[in-house]
């Protein structure tokens, strides 16, 4: 993955979190968007994107909107791949 491609994927992950914060608070619609978001994040980030499924545990659709899970997944992958600073070369 190129740096440019990574930052486009990161931006898309931020958009997913913003949609979760606004539209995801609607009951039932939020659960559907979280399922779709998990599939999209799996496509963007691989198996790490499935961590987004934890948001289905909040059946009220209120608390999970304040945790930017998609962005955290993107930042983790960027760190793991060495795109973001902070990881030492092994």
Buried (B, 14 or more C-beta within 10 A) or exposed (E): EEEEEBEEBBEBBBEBBBBBBEEBBEEEEBBEBBBEBBEBBBEBBEEBBBBBBEBBEBEEBEEBBEBBBBBBBBBBBBEEEEBBEEEEEE
